Amino acid sequence: MTAPTKPSHHGPADPGLRVSAAVSDSAPAAARTVSGEPLHSPVIEWFDEHARDLPWRRPEAGAWGVMVSEFMLQQTPVNRVLPVYEQWLARWPRPADLAAEAPGEAVRAWGRLGYPRRALRLHGAAVAITERHGGDVPADHAQLLALPGIGEYTAAAVASFAYGQRHAVLDTNVRRVFARAVGGAQYPPTATTAAERRLARALLPEDEATAARWAAASMELGALVCTARNESCHRCPITAQCAWNLAGKPAHEGPPRRTQTYAGTDRQVRGRLLAVLRESRAPVPRSALERVWHEPVQRARALDGLVADGLVEPLADGLYRLPLT
């Protein structure tokens, strides 16, 4: 696999959680009714000066490093991802290295990142890359999309950020930038709409390398400056062109705040059960799992959920382990 000469440096989500969707460049010419040309240069120049130095942005990360980061950054802030990402790439620098291990090892190495099914999906993608593509992350968008665990966002992000291709990479940060700068709205809709996808494609620069840079730059702008709350318009390179700013920044109903706490939820119970299994190389008896949570009905429900999700394997005699196959 050959990395692009000047790789696109993508930006992770803002300090909140990342909720993503993306589309490839497939809109007909008639849909291109909005020009992003006045926005491209100032945003990309700002990015060249202010982009954060993160390991998955460096040329040596390659497409595999970009893919790993995209899996890890889903709904997880950067500061939690960084140490796990670096340990992961040190242990499994290529997809084939991960594919050679049992899926339970991926779950073990995932640690406390949360949403551990992502570890199984990443392991599944590594196996498919090894079997179908000779161990190299494919550059073709359709081939990326065909990998297990890869959706529209991740396929477009890897193709753009790792291979410098022309795709509209549309995550929460980018949607917010476009809603404000072009649509004049404080926040984008709760769910990504067809109109947003058309707009994202219309705003893409025609040149492939510039389009990849634009995708990274607009995402970083939303992560660092055009944030959901306490936006820093005085630092924005397109504040003079921003439709929302020019309209006097009219307030709209903001994105919903998360009201559910972690304490006491099934997620917490699942995390405690997995922690016991991650720490043991030998099968764990049910009695050891019962000690981590006092409420038997919730504990059993959480354990059954882990088994159903393929994160835990039940064995004979009431023993459990992380999955080997």
RALIN-V881654 format. One line per field, one symbol per residue. phi: phi as a letter, one per 20 degrees, with the letter a starting at -180 (. if undefined). psi: psi as a letter, one per 30 degrees, with the letter a starting at -180 (. if undefined). burial: 1 if it has 24 or more other C-alpha atoms within 12 Angstrom, else 0. A space follows every 50 residues. Layout:
phi=???
psi=???
burial=???
This chain:
phi=.dffgcffeedfffgeedccbbcefcffgffedddegfeffffffffged gfecffeegffmfffffgffffefmcfgfefgffgfffffecfcgfffff efgfffffffmdfnlffffffffffffffffecmndffefffffffffnd dgfffffffefedmeecedddgffgfgffefdemdfcffgdfdffffffg ffefffffffffffgffffffffddeffclfdffdefcffdfffffenlf ecffffefdfeffnefgffgffffffffededgdfggffffebfefffff ffffffffemecdedfmmdcbffec
psi=kkkleilkjlklllfalkkllllligkleffifkkgeffeeeeeeeeeef kkjkeffkefeaeeeeeeeeeefjgkleffeeeeeeeefeeifleeeeff lkffeeeeffbgfliffeeeeeeeeeeeeeefgggkkkfkeeeeffkkgk aeeeeeeeeeeeghljkjjjaeeeeeeeeeeefgkelllekkleeeeeee eefklekeeeeeeeeeeeeeeeeeeilelhliffgkfgeffkeeefgghk klklkkkkfklekfleeeeeeeeeeeeefkflkkleeeefffkfjeeeee eeeeeeeefgfkkkalggllllkf.
burial=00110011111111111111111110000000000100110111011000 11011111111111111111111111110111011101100111111111 11111111111111111111111111111100001111111011101111 11111111111111111111111111111111111111000100011111 11111100111111111111111111111010100111101101100000 00000000000000011111111111110000110100110110000010 0110110001111100000111110
